[in-house]
């Protein structure tokens, strides 16, 4: 789907959320990425094939688990 000179990560790639934002609705809390992924403000994702990625937050070094 991506037509950028340096292609965005594919929807199934681990770094999928690094793709360019095509559209955003800050009231509803989501963004549509170039690779077809919808990223929600709670860090969950919806892939183009309907697969749901649960919210995930990065673990900071030295932070309690």
mmCIF file of the N, C-alpha and C atoms, coordinates in Angstrom:
data_MODEL
# 
_entry.id   MODEL 
# 
loop_
_atom_site.group_PDB 
_atom_site.id 
_atom_site.type_symbol 
_atom_site.label_atom_id 
_atom_site.label_alt_id 
_atom_site.label_comp_id 
_atom_site.label_asym_id 
_atom_site.label_entity_id 
_atom_site.label_seq_id 
_atom_site.pdbx_PDB_ins_code 
_atom_site.Cartn_x 
_atom_site.Cartn_y 
_atom_site.Cartn_z 
_atom_site.occupancy 
_atom_site.B_iso_or_equiv 
_atom_site.pdbx_formal_charge 
_atom_site.auth_seq_id 
_atom_site.auth_comp_id 
_atom_site.auth_asym_id 
_atom_site.auth_atom_id 
_atom_site.pdbx_PDB_model_num 
ATOM 1   N N  . UNK A 1 1  ? 0.811   -1.202 0.000  1.00 0.00 ? 1  UNK A N  1 
ATOM 2   C CA . UNK A 1 1  ? 0.000   0.000  0.000  1.00 0.00 ? 1  UNK A CA 1 
ATOM 3   C C  . UNK A 1 1  ? 0.855   1.266  0.000  1.00 0.00 ? 1  UNK A C  1 
ATOM 4   N N  . UNK A 1 2  ? 1.979   1.249  0.660  1.00 0.00 ? 2  UNK A N  1 
ATOM 5   C CA . UNK A 1 2  ? 2.814   2.436  0.822  1.00 0.00 ? 2  UNK A CA 1 
ATOM 6   C C  . UNK A 1 2  ? 3.522   2.787  -0.482 1.00 0.00 ? 2  UNK A C  1 
ATOM 7   N N  . UNK A 1 3  ? 3.474   4.053  -0.814 1.00 0.00 ? 3  UNK A N  1 
ATOM 8   C CA . UNK A 1 3  ? 4.153   4.515  -2.030 1.00 0.00 ? 3  UNK A CA 1 
ATOM 9   C C  . UNK A 1 3  ? 5.243   5.531  -1.717 1.00 0.00 ? 3  UNK A C  1 
ATOM 10  N N  . UNK A 1 4  ? 5.706   5.547  -0.485 1.00 0.00 ? 4  UNK A N  1 
ATOM 11  C CA . UNK A 1 4  ? 6.771   6.474  -0.106 1.00 0.00 ? 4  UNK A CA 1 
ATOM 12  C C  . UNK A 1 4  ? 8.100   6.006  -0.694 1.00 0.00 ? 4  UNK A C  1 
ATOM 13  N N  . UNK A 1 5  ? 9.014   6.952  -0.841 1.00 0.00 ? 5  UNK A N  1 
ATOM 14  C CA . UNK A 1 5  ? 10.328  6.633  -1.394 1.00 0.00 ? 5  UNK A CA 1 
ATOM 15  C C  . UNK A 1 5  ? 11.030  5.581  -0.536 1.00 0.00 ? 5  UNK A C  1 
ATOM 16  N N  . UNK A 1 6  ? 10.973  5.737  0.752  1.00 0.00 ? 6  UNK A N  1 
ATOM 17  C CA . UNK A 1 6  ? 11.447  4.721  1.687  1.00 0.00 ? 6  UNK A CA 1 
ATOM 18  C C  . UNK A 1 6  ? 10.190  4.089  2.290  1.00 0.00 ? 6  UNK A C  1 
ATOM 19  N N  . UNK A 1 7  ? 9.799   2.882  1.835  1.00 0.00 ? 7  UNK A N  1 
ATOM 20  C CA . UNK A 1 7  ? 8.500   2.304  2.216  1.00 0.00 ? 7  UNK A CA 1 
ATOM 21  C C  . UNK A 1 7  ? 8.310   2.173  3.729  1.00 0.00 ? 7  UNK A C  1 
ATOM 22  N N  . UNK A 1 8  ? 7.079   2.377  4.140  1.00 0.00 ? 8  UNK A N  1 
ATOM 23  C CA . UNK A 1 8  ? 6.707   2.204  5.546  1.00 0.00 ? 8  UNK A CA 1 
ATOM 24  C C  . UNK A 1 8  ? 6.699   0.711  5.880  1.00 0.00 ? 8  UNK A C  1 
ATOM 25  N N  . UNK A 1 9  ? 6.849   0.372  7.172  1.00 0.00 ? 9  UNK A N  1 
ATOM 26  C CA . UNK A 1 9  ? 6.795   -1.033 7.570  1.00 0.00 ? 9  UNK A CA 1 
ATOM 27  C C  . UNK A 1 9  ? 5.438   -1.647 7.221  1.00 0.00 ? 9  UNK A C  1 
ATOM 28  N N  . UNK A 1 10 ? 5.446   -2.901 6.868  1.00 0.00 ? 10 UNK A N  1 
ATOM 29  C CA . UNK A 1 10 ? 4.211   -3.615 6.541  1.00 0.00 ? 10 UNK A CA 1 
ATOM 30  C C  . UNK A 1 10 ? 3.336   -3.766 7.784  1.00 0.00 ? 10 UNK A C  1 
ATOM 31  N N  . UNK A 1 11 ? 2.059   -4.010 7.575  1.00 0.00 ? 11 UNK A N  1 
ATOM 32  C CA . UNK A 1 11 ? 1.109   -4.141 8.676  1.00 0.00 ? 11 UNK A CA 1 
ATOM 33  C C  . UNK A 1 11 ? 1.468   -5.285 9.619  1.00 0.00 ? 11 UNK A C  1 
ATOM 34  N N  . UNK A 1 12 ? 2.106   -6.332 9.116  1.00 0.00 ? 12 UNK A N  1 
ATOM 35  C CA . UNK A 1 12 ? 2.448   -7.479 9.961  1.00 0.00 ? 12 UNK A CA 1 
ATOM 36  C C  . UNK A 1 12 ? 3.847   -7.370 10.570 1.00 0.00 ? 12 UNK A C  1 
ATOM 37  N N  . UNK A 1 13 ? 4.583   -6.321 10.239 1.00 0.00 ? 13 UNK A N  1 
ATOM 38  C CA . UNK A 1 13 ? 5.942   -6.133 10.775 1.00 0.00 ? 13 UNK A CA 1 
ATOM 39  C C  . UNK A 1 13 ? 5.877   -5.684 12.237 1.00 0.00 ? 13 UNK A C  1 
ATOM 40  N N  . UNK A 1 14 ? 6.869   -6.060 13.028 1.00 0.00 ? 14 UNK A N  1 
ATOM 41  C CA . UNK A 1 14 ? 6.866   -5.660 14.442 1.00 0.00 ? 14 UNK A CA 1 
ATOM 42  C C  . UNK A 1 14 ? 6.890   -4.139 14.636 1.00 0.00 ? 14 UNK A C  1 
ATOM 43  N N  . UNK A 1 15 ? 7.461   -3.403 13.680 1.00 0.00 ? 15 UNK A N  1 
ATOM 44  C CA . UNK A 1 15 ? 7.529   -1.947 13.793 1.00 0.00 ? 15 UNK A CA 1 
ATOM 45  C C  . UNK A 1 15 ? 6.427   -1.243 12.992 1.00 0.00 ? 15 UNK A C  1 
ATOM 46  N N  . UNK A 1 16 ? 5.293   -1.917 12.809 1.00 0.00 ? 16 UNK A N  1 
ATOM 47  C CA . UNK A 1 16 ? 4.175   -1.424 12.000 1.00 0.00 ? 16 UNK A CA 1 
ATOM 48  C C  . UNK A 1 16 ? 3.710   -0.025 12.395 1.00 0.00 ? 16 UNK A C  1 
ATOM 49  N N  . UNK A 1 17 ? 3.836   0.337  13.668 1.00 0.00 ? 17 UNK A N  1 
ATOM 50  C CA . UNK A 1 17 ? 3.344   1.621  14.154 1.00 0.00 ? 17 UNK A CA 1 
ATOM 51  C C  . UNK A 1 17 ? 4.236   2.792  13.746 1.00 0.00 ? 17 UNK A C  1 
ATOM 52  N N  . UNK A 1 18 ? 5.355   2.507  13.091 1.00 0.00 ? 18 UNK A N  1 
ATOM 53  C CA . UNK A 1 18 ? 6.255   3.556  12.612 1.00 0.00 ? 18 UNK A CA 1 
ATOM 54  C C  . UNK A 1 18 ? 5.840   4.082  11.242 1.00 0.00 ? 18 UNK A C  1 
ATOM 55  N N  . UNK A 1 19 ? 4.794   3.501  10.649 1.00 0.00 ? 19 UNK A N  1 
ATOM 56  C CA . UNK A 1 19 ? 4.318   3.956  9.342  1.00 0.00 ? 19 UNK A CA 1 
ATOM 57  C C  . UNK A 1 19 ? 3.757   5.374  9.448  1.00 0.00 ? 19 UNK A C  1 
ATOM 58  N N  . UNK A 1 20 ? 3.709   6.048  8.327  1.00 0.00 ? 20 UNK A N  1 
ATOM 59  C CA . UNK A 1 20 ? 3.242   7.425  8.283  1.00 0.00 ? 20 UNK A CA 1 
ATOM 60  C C  . UNK A 1 20 ? 1.736   7.508  8.531  1.00 0.00 ? 20 UNK A C  1 
ATOM 61  N N  . UNK A 1 21 ? 1.313   8.540  9.230  1.00 0.00 ? 21 UNK A N  1 
ATOM 62  C CA . UNK A 1 21 ? -0.104  8.761  9.539  1.00 0.00 ? 21 UNK A CA 1 
ATOM 63  C C  . UNK A 1 21 ? -0.775  9.398  8.322  1.00 0.00 ? 21 UNK A C  1 
ATOM 64  N N  . UNK A 1 22 ? -1.875  8.783  7.855  1.00 0.00 ? 22 UNK A N  1 
ATOM 65  C CA . UNK A 1 22 ? -2.653  9.329  6.745  1.00 0.00 ? 22 UNK A CA 1 
ATOM 66  C C  . UNK A 1 22 ? -3.808  10.178 7.238  1.00 0.00 ? 22 UNK A C  1 
ATOM 67  N N  . UNK A 1 23 ? -4.383  9.790  8.360  1.00 0.00 ? 23 UNK A N  1 
ATOM 68  C CA . UNK A 1 23 ? -5.517  10.510 8.919  1.00 0.00 ? 23 UNK A CA 1 
ATOM 69  C C  . UNK A 1 23 ? -5.624  10.255 10.410 1.00 0.00 ? 23 UNK A C  1 
ATOM 70  N N  . UNK A 1 24 ? -6.254  11.198 11.101 1.00 0.00 ? 24 UNK A N  1 
ATOM 71  C CA . UNK A 1 24 ? -6.344  11.079 12.554 1.00 0.00 ? 24 UNK A CA 1 
ATOM 72  C C  . UNK A 1 24 ? -7.679  11.661 13.014 1.00 0.00 ? 24 UNK A C  1 
ATOM 73  N N  . UNK A 1 25 ? -8.257  11.052 14.043 1.00 0.00 ? 25 UNK A N  1 
ATOM 74  C CA . UNK A 1 25 ? -9.421  11.608 14.717 1.00 0.00 ? 25 UNK A CA 1 
ATOM 75  C C  . UNK A 1 25 ? -9.066  11.686 16.194 1.00 0.00 ? 25 UNK A C  1 
ATOM 76  N N  . UNK A 1 26 ? -8.646  12.858 16.627 1.00 0.00 ? 26 UNK A N  1 
ATOM 77  C CA . UNK A 1 26 ? -8.191  13.001 18.010 1.00 0.00 ? 26 UNK A CA 1 
ATOM 78  C C  . UNK A 1 26 ? -9.355  12.972 18.993 1.00 0.00 ? 26 UNK A C  1 
ATOM 79  N N  . UNK A 1 27 ? -10.567 13.253 18.545 1.00 0.00 ? 27 UNK A N  1 
ATOM 80  C CA . UNK A 1 27 ? -11.732 13.174 19.427 1.00 0.00 ? 27 UNK A CA 1 
ATOM 81  C C  . UNK A 1 27 ? -12.032 11.713 19.756 1.00 0.00 ? 27 UNK A C  1 
ATOM 82  N N  . UNK A 1 28 ? -12.006 10.852 18.744 1.00 0.00 ? 28 UNK A N  1 
ATOM 83  C CA . UNK A 1 28 ? -12.273 9.431  18.955 1.00 0.00 ? 28 UNK A CA 1 
ATOM 84  C C  . UNK A 1 28 ? -11.027 8.653  19.352 1.00 0.00 ? 28 UNK A C  1 
ATOM 85  N N  . UNK A 1 29 ? -9.851  9.224  19.131 1.00 0.00 ? 29 UNK A N  1 
ATOM 86  C CA . UNK A 1 29 ? -8.612  8.619  19.602 1.00 0.00 ? 29 UNK A CA 1 
ATOM 87  C C  . UNK A 1 29 ? -8.025  7.538  18.721 1.00 0.00 ? 29 UNK A C  1 
ATOM 88  N N  . UNK A 1 30 ? -7.976  7.756  17.400 1.00 0.00 ? 30 UNK A N  1 
ATOM 89  C CA . UNK A 1 30 ? -7.358  6.776  16.511 1.00 0.00 ? 30 UNK A CA 1 
ATOM 90  C C  . UNK A 1 30 ? -6.631  7.489  15.381 1.00 0.00 ? 30 UNK A C  1 
ATOM 91  N N  . UNK A 1 31 ? -5.726  6.748  14.743 1.00 0.00 ? 31 UNK A N  1 
ATOM 92  C CA . UNK A 1 31 ? -5.002  7.248  13.570 1.00 0.00 ? 31 UNK A CA 1 
ATOM 93  C C  . UNK A 1 31 ? -4.900  6.125  12.543 1.00 0.00 ? 31 UNK A C  1 
ATOM 94  N N  . UNK A 1 32 ? -5.098  6.459  11.278 1.00 0.00 ? 32 UNK A N  1 
ATOM 95  C CA . UNK A 1 32 ? -4.938  5.510  10.171 1.00 0.00 ? 32 UNK A CA 1 
ATOM 96  C C  . UNK A 1 32 ? -3.537  5.664  9.616  1.00 0.00 ? 32 UNK A C  1 
ATOM 97  N N  . UNK A 1 33 ? -2.797  4.566  9.593  1.00 0.00 ? 33 UNK A N  1 
ATOM 98  C CA . UNK A 1 33 ? -1.429  4.586  9.088  1.00 0.00 ? 33 UNK A CA 1 
ATOM 99  C C  . UNK A 1 33 ? -1.381  4.188  7.625  1.00 0.00 ? 33 UNK A C  1 
ATOM 100 N N  . UNK A 1 34 ? -0.301  4.513  6.973  1.00 0.00 ? 34 UNK A N  1 
ATOM 101 C CA . UNK A 1 34 ? -0.083  4.243  5.554  1.00 0.00 ? 34 UNK A CA 1 
ATOM 102 C C  . UNK A 1 34 ? -0.195  2.755  5.220  1.00 0.00 ? 34 UNK A C  1 
ATOM 103 N N  . UNK A 1 35 ? 0.140   1.895  6.166  1.00 0.00 ? 35 UNK A N  1 
ATOM 104 C CA . UNK A 1 35 ? 0.108   0.456  5.925  1.00 0.00 ? 35 UNK A CA 1 
ATOM 105 C C  . UNK A 1 35 ? -1.262  -0.169 6.203  1.00 0.00 ? 35 UNK A C  1 
ATOM 106 N N  . UNK A 1 36 ? -2.279  0.662  6.445  1.00 0.00 ? 36 UNK A N  1 
ATOM 107 C CA . UNK A 1 36 ? -3.633  0.167  6.657  1.00 0.00 ? 36 UNK A CA 1 
ATOM 108 C C  . UNK A 1 36 ? -3.965  -0.133 8.102  1.00 0.00 ? 36 UNK A C  1 
ATOM 109 N N  . UNK A 1 37 ? -3.034  0.050  9.004  1.00 0.00 ? 37 UNK A N  1 
ATOM 110 C CA . UNK A 1 37 ? -3.243  -0.207 10.432 1.00 0.00 ? 37 UNK A CA 1 
ATOM 111 C C  . UNK A 1 37 ? -3.938  0.996  11.062 1.00 0.00 ? 37 UNK A C  1 
ATOM 112 N N  . UNK A 1 38 ? -4.904  0.729  11.938 1.00 0.00 ? 38 UNK A N  1 
ATOM 113 C CA . UNK A 1 38 ? -5.513  1.776  12.747 1.00 0.00 ? 38 UNK A CA 1 
ATOM 114 C C  . UNK A 1 38 ? -4.924  1.641  14.139 1.00 0.00 ? 38 UNK A C  1 
ATOM 115 N N  . UNK A 1 39 ? -4.316  2.718  14.619 1.00 0.00 ? 39 UNK A N  1 
ATOM 116 C CA . UNK A 1 39 ? -3.699  2.738  15.944 1.00 0.00 ? 39 UNK A CA 1 
ATOM 117 C C  . UNK A 1 39 ? -4.576  3.587  16.848 1.00 0.00 ? 39 UNK A C  1 
ATOM 118 N N  . UNK A 1 40 ? -4.889  3.042  18.018 1.00 0.00 ? 40 UNK A N  1 
ATOM 119 C CA . UNK A 1 40 ? -5.724  3.756  18.973 1.00 0.00 ? 40 UNK A CA 1 
ATOM 120 C C  . UNK A 1 40 ? -4.858  4.421  20.033 1.00 0.00 ? 40 UNK A C  1 
ATOM 121 N N  . UNK A 1 41 ? -5.384  5.477  20.643 1.00 0.00 ? 41 UNK A N  1 
ATOM 122 C CA . UNK A 1 41 ? -4.628  6.215  21.659 1.00 0.00 ? 41 UNK A CA 1 
ATOM 123 C C  . UNK A 1 41 ? -4.212  5.343  22.839 1.00 0.00 ? 41 UNK A C  1 
ATOM 124 N N  . UNK A 1 42 ? -4.939  4.253  23.098 1.00 0.00 ? 42 UNK A N  1 
ATOM 125 C CA . UNK A 1 42 ? -4.557  3.357  24.201 1.00 0.00 ? 42 UNK A CA 1 
ATOM 126 C C  . UNK A 1 42 ? -3.461  2.386  23.785 1.00 0.00 ? 42 UNK A C  1 
ATOM 127 N N  . UNK A 1 43 ? -2.897  2.563  22.592 1.00 0.00 ? 43 UNK A N  1 
ATOM 128 C CA . UNK A 1 43 ? -1.820  1.780  21.973 1.00 0.00 ? 43 UNK A CA 1 
ATOM 129 C C  . UNK A 1 43 ? -2.278  0.444  21.406 1.00 0.00 ? 43 UNK A C  1 
ATOM 130 N N  . UNK A 1 44 ? -3.556  0.174  21.374 1.00 0.00 ? 44 UNK A N  1 
ATOM 131 C CA . UNK A 1 44 ? -4.064  -1.001 20.679 1.00 0.00 ? 44 UNK A CA 1 
ATOM 132 C C  . UNK A 1 44 ? -4.082  -0.727 19.180 1.00 0.00 ? 44 UNK A C  1 
ATOM 133 N N  . UNK A 1 45 ? -4.178  -1.781 18.377 1.00 0.00 ? 45 UNK A N  1 
ATOM 134 C CA . UNK A 1 45 ? -4.179  -1.640 16.916 1.00 0.00 ? 45 UNK A CA 1 
ATOM 135 C C  . UNK A 1 45 ? -5.234  -2.548 16.305 1.00 0.00 ? 45 UNK A C  1 
ATOM 136 N N  . UNK A 1 46 ? -5.713  -2.155 15.150 1.00 0.00 ? 46 UNK A N  1 
ATOM 137 C CA . UNK A 1 46 ? -6.593  -2.976 14.331 1.00 0.00 ? 46 UNK A CA 1 
ATOM 138 C C  . UNK A 1 46 ? -5.924  -3.075 12.971 1.00 0.00 ? 46 UNK A C  1 
ATOM 139 N N  . UNK A 1 47 ? -5.593  -4.303 12.568 1.00 0.00 ? 47 UNK A N  1 
ATOM 140 C CA . UNK A 1 47 ? -4.940  -4.518 11.279 1.00 0.00 ? 47 UNK A CA 1 
ATOM 141 C C  . UNK A 1 47 ? -5.984  -4.592 10.177 1.00 0.00 ? 47 UNK A C  1 
ATOM 142 N N  . UNK A 1 48 ? -5.556  -4.396 8.953  1.00 0.00 ? 48 UNK A N  1 
ATOM 143 C CA . UNK A 1 48 ? -6.463  -4.377 7.805  1.00 0.00 ? 48 UNK A CA 1 
ATOM 144 C C  . UNK A 1 48 ? -7.232  -5.684 7.651  1.00 0.00 ? 48 UNK A C  1 
ATOM 145 N N  . UNK A 1 49 ? -6.650  -6.805 8.102  1.00 0.00 ? 49 UNK A N  1 
ATOM 146 C CA . UNK A 1 49 ? -7.336  -8.095 7.977  1.00 0.00 ? 49 UNK A CA 1 
ATOM 147 C C  . UNK A 1 49 ? -8.299  -8.359 9.140  1.00 0.00 ? 49 UNK A C  1 
ATOM 148 N N  . UNK A 1 50 ? -8.470  -7.376 10.035 1.00 0.00 ? 50 UNK A N  1 
ATOM 149 C CA . UNK A 1 50 ? -9.388  -7.516 11.165 1.00 0.00 ? 50 UNK A CA 1 
ATOM 150 C C  . UNK A 1 50 ? -8.727  -8.017 12.441 1.00 0.00 ? 50 UNK A C  1 
ATOM 151 N N  . UNK A 1 51 ? -7.453  -8.387 12.375 1.00 0.00 ? 51 UNK A N  1 
ATOM 152 C CA . UNK A 1 51 ? -6.743  -8.868 13.563 1.00 0.00 ? 51 UNK A CA 1 
ATOM 153 C C  . UNK A 1 51 ? -6.592  -7.726 14.560 1.00 0.00 ? 51 UNK A C  1 
ATOM 154 N N  . UNK A 1 52 ? -6.805  -8.039 15.833 1.00 0.00 ? 52 UNK A N  1 
ATOM 155 C CA . UNK A 1 52 ? -6.699  -7.057 16.904 1.00 0.00 ? 52 UNK A CA 1 
ATOM 156 C C  . UNK A 1 52 ? -5.389  -7.253 17.637 1.00 0.00 ? 52 UNK A C  1 
ATOM 157 N N  . UNK A 1 53 ? -4.678  -6.159 17.856 1.00 0.00 ? 53 UNK A N  1 
ATOM 158 C CA . UNK A 1 53 ? -3.468  -6.167 18.663 1.00 0.00 ? 53 UNK A CA 1 
ATOM 159 C C  . UNK A 1 53 ? -3.820  -5.455 19.964 1.00 0.00 ? 53 UNK A C  1 
ATOM 160 N N  . UNK A 1 54 ? -3.701  -6.158 21.073 1.00 0.00 ? 54 UNK A N  1 
ATOM 161 C CA . UNK A 1 54 ? -4.070  -5.590 22.373 1.00 0.00 ? 54 UNK A CA 1 
ATOM 162 C C  . UNK A 1 54 ? -3.191  -4.397 22.717 1.00 0.00 ? 54 UNK A C  1 
ATOM 163 N N  . UNK A 1 55 ? -3.716  -3.479 23.530 1.00 0.00 ? 55 UNK A N  1 
ATOM 164 C CA . UNK A 1 55 ? -2.899  -2.350 23.963 1.00 0.00 ? 55 UNK A CA 1 
ATOM 165 C C  . UNK A 1 55 ? -1.590  -2.830 24.583 1.00 0.00 ? 55 UNK A C  1 
ATOM 166 N N  . UNK A 1 56 ? -0.537  -2.105 24.283 1.00 0.00 ? 56 UNK A N  1 
ATOM 167 C CA . UNK A 1 56 ? 0.780   -2.473 24.779 1.00 0.00 ? 56 UNK A CA 1 
ATOM 168 C C  . UNK A 1 56 ? 1.560   -1.209 25.078 1.00 0.00 ? 56 UNK A C  1 
ATOM 169 N N  . UNK A 1 57 ? 2.151   -1.194 26.199 1.00 0.00 ? 57 UNK A N  1 
ATOM 170 C CA . UNK A 1 57 ? 2.932   -0.029 26.619 1.00 0.00 ? 57 UNK A CA 1 
ATOM 171 C C  . UNK A 1 57 ? 4.385   -0.458 26.741 1.00 0.00 ? 57 UNK A C  1 
ATOM 172 N N  . UNK A 1 58 ? 5.294   0.403  26.310 1.00 0.00 ? 58 UNK A N  1 
ATOM 173 C CA . UNK A 1 58 ? 6.716   0.044  26.435 1.00 0.00 ? 58 UNK A CA 1 
ATOM 174 C C  . UNK A 1 58 ? 7.126   -0.028 27.899 1.00 0.00 ? 58 UNK A C  1 
ATOM 175 N N  . UNK A 1 59 ? 8.002   -0.949 28.194 1.00 0.00 ? 59 UNK A N  1 
ATOM 176 C CA . UNK A 1 59 ? 8.533   -1.069 29.550 1.00 0.00 ? 59 UNK A CA 1 
ATOM 177 C C  . UNK A 1 59 ? 9.789   -0.219 29.615 1.00 0.00 ? 59 UNK A C  1 
ATOM 178 N N  . UNK A 1 60 ? 9.815   0.721  30.562 1.00 0.00 ? 60 UNK A N  1 
ATOM 179 C CA . UNK A 1 60 ? 10.968  1.602  30.704 1.00 0.00 ? 60 UNK A CA 1 
ATOM 180 C C  . UNK A 1 60 ? 12.047  0.928  31.520 1.00 0.00 ? 60 UNK A C  1 
ATOM 181 N N  . UNK A 1 61 ? 13.284  1.153  31.134 1.00 0.00 ? 61 UNK A N  1 
ATOM 182 C CA . UNK A 1 61 ? 14.419  0.566  31.858 1.00 0.00 ? 61 UNK A CA 1 
ATOM 183 C C  . UNK A 1 61 ? 14.421  1.072  33.298 1.00 0.00 ? 61 UNK A C  1 
ATOM 184 N N  . UNK A 1 62 ? 14.572  0.173  34.227 1.00 0.00 ? 62 UNK A N  1 
ATOM 185 C CA . UNK A 1 62 ? 14.627  0.513  35.636 1.00 0.00 ? 62 UNK A CA 1 
ATOM 186 C C  . UNK A 1 62 ? 13.268  0.671  36.287 1.00 0.00 ? 62 UNK A C  1 
ATOM 187 N N  . UNK A 1 63 ? 12.191  0.606  35.502 1.00 0.00 ? 63 UNK A N  1 
ATOM 188 C CA . UNK A 1 63 ? 10.855  0.724  36.066 1.00 0.00 ? 63 UNK A CA 1 
ATOM 189 C C  . UNK A 1 63 ? 10.399  -0.615 36.619 1.00 0.00 ? 63 UNK A C  1 
ATOM 190 N N  . UNK A 1 64 ? 9.643   -0.600 37.707 1.00 0.00 ? 64 UNK A N  1 
ATOM 191 C CA . UNK A 1 64 ? 9.123   -1.861 38.236 1.00 0.00 ? 64 UNK A CA 1 
ATOM 192 C C  . UNK A 1 64 ? 8.162   -2.511 37.252 1.00 0.00 ? 64 UNK A C  1 
ATOM 193 N N  . UNK A 1 65 ? 8.187   -3.810 37.168 1.00 0.00 ? 65 UNK A N  1 
ATOM 194 C CA . UNK A 1 65 ? 7.348   -4.534 36.207 1.00 0.00 ? 65 UNK A CA 1 
ATOM 195 C C  . UNK A 1 65 ? 5.945   -4.720 36.700 1.00 0.00 ? 65 UNK A C  1 
# 
